[in-house]
Amino acid sequence: MEIHVVEKEHDSLRVEFPREEETLLIPLVEALQAEEKVVEARYYLGHPFLERPSLYLKTKGEKPQQVLKRVLKDLADVYGDALADFDKKAEKVKS
């Protein structure tokens, strides 16, 4: 996945995602909004042919890149656990 950091300040961050990865933004923003240090987290889809989807994150008391890394890791753990559970249960089902 090719992610571009478009804007980075001490308390805010704007990141662009590939067009085909915009569905990742919904659970990511929901998880970010649940964080205590996050002041604002939102995404923009923009024009489907001219702009890439982007994430805007503003924090208080912690660098936004640290919060984003932590939340991305948490989501990877959750979805990784779901994948492992599915693999175990899918093997038990006979076609």
The 8 nearest C-alpha neighbors of each residue, nearest first, counted from 0:
[[1, 2, 17, 16, 20, 19, 3, 18],
 [0, 2, 17, 3, 16, 15, 20, 18],
 [3, 1, 16, 15, 0, 4, 17, 14],
 [4, 2, 15, 14, 5, 1, 16, 13],
 [5, 3, 14, 6, 13, 15, 2, 7],
 [6, 4, 14, 13, 3, 15, 7, 12],
 [5, 7, 13, 12, 4, 8, 14, 11],
 [8, 6, 12, 11, 13, 5, 9, 4],
 [7, 9, 11, 10, 12, 6, 63, 62],
 [8, 10, 11, 62, 7, 63, 12, 61],
 [11, 9, 58, 8, 57, 62, 63, 59],
 [12, 10, 57, 8, 56, 63, 7, 9],
 [11, 13, 7, 56, 6, 55, 63, 8],
 [14, 12, 55, 6, 5, 54, 4, 56],
 [13, 15, 4, 54, 53, 5, 3, 12],
 [16, 14, 53, 3, 2, 52, 51, 4],
 [17, 15, 2, 52, 53, 51, 18, 20],
 [16, 18, 20, 19, 51, 1, 2, 52],
 [19, 17, 51, 20, 21, 52, 16, 47],
 [18, 20, 17, 21, 22, 16, 52, 51],
 [21, 19, 17, 18, 22, 23, 16, 24],
 [20, 22, 23, 24, 19, 18, 52, 16],
 [23, 21, 24, 20, 25, 19, 26, 27],
 [22, 24, 21, 25, 20, 26, 27, 28],
 [23, 25, 27, 22, 21, 26, 28, 42],
 [24, 26, 27, 28, 23, 22, 29, 21],
 [27, 25, 29, 28, 24, 30, 23, 22],
 [26, 28, 24, 30, 25, 29, 31, 23],
 [29, 27, 31, 30, 25, 26, 40, 24],
 [30, 28, 26, 32, 27, 31, 25, 33],
 [29, 31, 27, 33, 28, 32, 26, 70],
 [32, 30, 28, 34, 33, 29, 27, 40],
 [33, 31, 29, 34, 30, 40, 28, 37],
 [32, 34, 30, 31, 35, 29, 37, 28],
 [35, 33, 31, 32, 37, 36, 30, 66],
 [34, 36, 37, 33, 32, 38, 31, 59],
 [37, 35, 59, 58, 34, 60, 38, 61],
 [38, 36, 58, 34, 35, 39, 57, 32],
 [37, 39, 58, 57, 59, 36, 40, 56],
 [40, 38, 57, 37, 56, 41, 58, 32],
 [39, 41, 56, 55, 28, 32, 31, 57],
 [42, 40, 55, 54, 28, 39, 56, 43],
 [41, 43, 54, 53, 55, 44, 24, 40],
 [44, 42, 53, 52, 45, 54, 41, 55],
 [43, 45, 52, 53, 42, 46, 51, 47],
 [46, 44, 50, 43, 47, 52, 51, 49],
 [45, 47, 50, 49, 48, 44, 51, 52],
 [48, 46, 49, 50, 45, 44, 51, 18],
 [49, 47, 46, 50, 51, 45, 18, 44],
 [48, 50, 46, 47, 51, 45, 18, 52],
 [51, 49, 46, 45, 48, 47, 52, 44],
 [50, 52, 18, 15, 17, 16, 53, 44],
 [53, 51, 44, 16, 43, 15, 21, 18],
 [52, 54, 15, 43, 14, 42, 16, 51],
 [53, 55, 42, 14, 13, 41, 15, 56],
 [56, 54, 13, 41, 40, 12, 42, 53],
 [55, 57, 40, 12, 11, 39, 13, 54],
 [58, 56, 11, 39, 38, 10, 37, 63],
 [59, 57, 37, 38, 10, 36, 63, 61],
 [58, 60, 36, 61, 37, 38, 10, 57],
 [59, 61, 36, 58, 62, 10, 37, 63],
 [62, 60, 59, 63, 58, 36, 65, 66],
 [61, 63, 65, 64, 10, 9, 66, 58],
 [62, 64, 66, 65, 58, 11, 10, 67],
 [63, 65, 67, 66, 62, 68, 12, 11],
 [66, 64, 68, 63, 62, 67, 69, 61],
 [65, 67, 63, 69, 64, 68, 70, 62],
 [66, 68, 64, 70, 65, 69, 71, 63],
 [69, 67, 71, 65, 66, 70, 64, 72],
 [70, 68, 72, 66, 67, 71, 73, 65],
 [69, 71, 73, 67, 72, 68, 74, 66],
 [72, 70, 74, 68, 73, 69, 67, 75],
 [73, 71, 75, 69, 70, 74, 68, 76],
 [72, 74, 70, 76, 75, 71, 69, 77],
 [75, 73, 77, 71, 76, 72, 78, 70],
 [74, 76, 72, 78, 73, 77, 79, 71],
 [75, 77, 79, 73, 74, 78, 80, 72],
 [78, 76, 74, 80, 79, 75, 73, 81],
 [77, 79, 81, 75, 80, 76, 74, 82],
 [78, 80, 76, 82, 81, 77, 75, 83],
 [81, 79, 83, 77, 78, 82, 76, 84],
 [82, 80, 78, 84, 79, 83, 85, 77],
 [81, 83, 85, 79, 80, 84, 86, 78],
 [82, 84, 80, 86, 85, 81, 79, 87],
 [85, 83, 81, 87, 82, 86, 80, 88],
 [86, 84, 82, 88, 83, 87, 89, 81],
 [85, 87, 83, 89, 84, 88, 82, 90],
 [88, 86, 84, 85, 90, 89, 83, 91],
 [87, 89, 85, 91, 90, 86, 84, 92],
 [88, 90, 86, 92, 91, 87, 85, 93],
 [89, 91, 88, 87, 92, 86, 93, 85],
 [92, 90, 88, 89, 93, 87, 86, 94],
 [93, 91, 89, 90, 94, 88, 87, 86],
 [94, 92, 91, 90, 89, 88, 87, 86],
 [93, 92, 91, 89, 90, 88, 86, 87]]
